[in-house]
Amino acid sequence: QAQLVESGGGLVQAGGSLRLSCEASGRIFSTYAMGWFRQVPGKERDFVAAIRGGLFTRYYADSVKGRFTISRDNAKNTVYLQLHSLKPEDTAVYYCAAGLIVGTKLRDPDYWGQGTQVTVSS
């Protein structure tokens, strides 16, 4: 049984917007910080954004600051990633993750979603 389930990826033109959603089991959502990573073929999976469960403190990769917004709805056990001003270089598979914040990133997540493709055309 999948414990993190993403949705919301798709094809969008440069400058457009998308919203990704990730629904988690209640146990995971109440225990861990939630975040997003992305990966392109042949490269490592990179941290994008994370949000703590208590104070809702948010963390972002420099490449997405000011364009992406992470949020969480504790009543729905769901974390969102709002993507604005999309660029072709944002094209990747986006993965939802749950784990602990170390420094300013979600590191070595304990749980992963299956991934959702985001493609930005120029």
C-alpha positions in Angstrom: 0.0 0.0 0.0 1.5 3.3 -1.1 2.0 5.7 1.7 2.7 8.8 -0.3 0.6 9.4 -3.4 1.4 12.3 -5.7 -0.8 13.9 -8.4 -0.9 17.1 -10.5 1.9 16.8 -12.9 1.6 17.5 -16.6 2.7 19.5 -19.6 2.7 23.3 -19.3 4.2 26.1 -21.3 7.1 28.2 -20.0 5.8 30.9 -17.7 2.8 28.7 -16.7 1.8 27.2 -13.3 1.0 23.8 -11.9 0.1 22.5 -8.5 1.4 19.2 -7.2 -0.4 17.3 -4.4 0.9 14.5 -2.2 -1.5 12.6 0.2 0.2 10.8 3.0 -0.9 8.3 5.6 -1.9 9.9 8.9 1.0 8.4 10.8 3.6 9.7 8.3 2.0 13.1 8.0 1.9 13.7 11.8 5.4 12.4 12.4 7.6 13.8 9.6 8.5 16.9 7.8 7.2 16.7 4.2 9.0 17.8 1.0 9.6 17.6 -2.7 12.6 16.5 -4.8 13.0 16.3 -8.5 15.1 14.2 -10.9 16.0 14.3 -14.5 17.4 11.3 -16.3 21.1 10.7 -15.6 21.2 13.1 -12.7 20.8 12.8 -8.9 17.5 13.5 -7.2 17.7 17.1 -6.0 16.0 18.7 -3.1 13.3 21.3 -4.0 11.3 22.3 -0.9 10.3 21.1 2.5 7.9 22.1 5.3 7.9 21.2 9.0 4.8 19.8 10.6 4.8 22.0 13.7 5.7 25.6 12.9 5.2 25.1 9.2 8.7 26.5 8.6 9.5 26.3 4.9 12.8 25.6 3.1 13.5 26.0 -0.6 16.3 25.3 -3.1 17.8 28.5 -4.4 16.7 27.6 -7.9 13.0 27.7 -7.0 12.9 30.5 -4.4 10.3 33.0 -5.3 8.6 30.8 -7.9 7.5 27.6 -5.9 5.5 27.5 -2.7 5.1 24.5 -0.4 2.2 24.2 1.9 0.4 21.5 3.9 -3.1 20.8 5.0 -3.0 18.8 8.2 -6.7 18.0 8.0 -6.2 16.3 4.7 -2.8 14.8 5.3 -1.7 16.5 2.1 1.3 18.6 1.1 1.2 20.8 -2.0 3.8 22.3 -4.2 2.6 25.3 -6.2 4.9 25.9 -9.2 4.8 29.4 -10.8 6.8 31.0 -13.6 7.9 27.6 -14.8 11.0 27.3 -17.0 12.0 24.4 -19.3 14.8 23.5 -16.8 12.1 22.7 -14.2 11.2 19.7 -16.4 11.7 16.6 -14.2 10.0 13.9 -12.3 8.9 15.3 -9.0 8.8 13.1 -5.9 7.1 13.7 -2.6 9.1 12.7 0.4 8.8 12.4 4.2 11.7 12.6 6.7 13.7 14.9 8.9 15.0 18.4 8.3 18.8 18.6 8.6 20.0 22.2 8.3 17.8 23.7 5.6 16.9 20.6 3.7 15.0 17.3 3.9 17.8 14.8 4.0 17.7 11.0 3.4 13.9 10.8 3.4 12.4 7.7 5.0 9.5 7.6 2.5 9.1 8.4 -1.1 6.1 8.8 -3.5 6.0 7.2 -6.9 6.8 10.5 -8.7 4.9 12.7 -11.1 6.2 14.1 -14.4 6.3 17.8 -14.9 7.2 18.9 -18.5 7.7 22.6 -19.3 7.8 23.5 -23.0 9.6 26.5 -24.4 
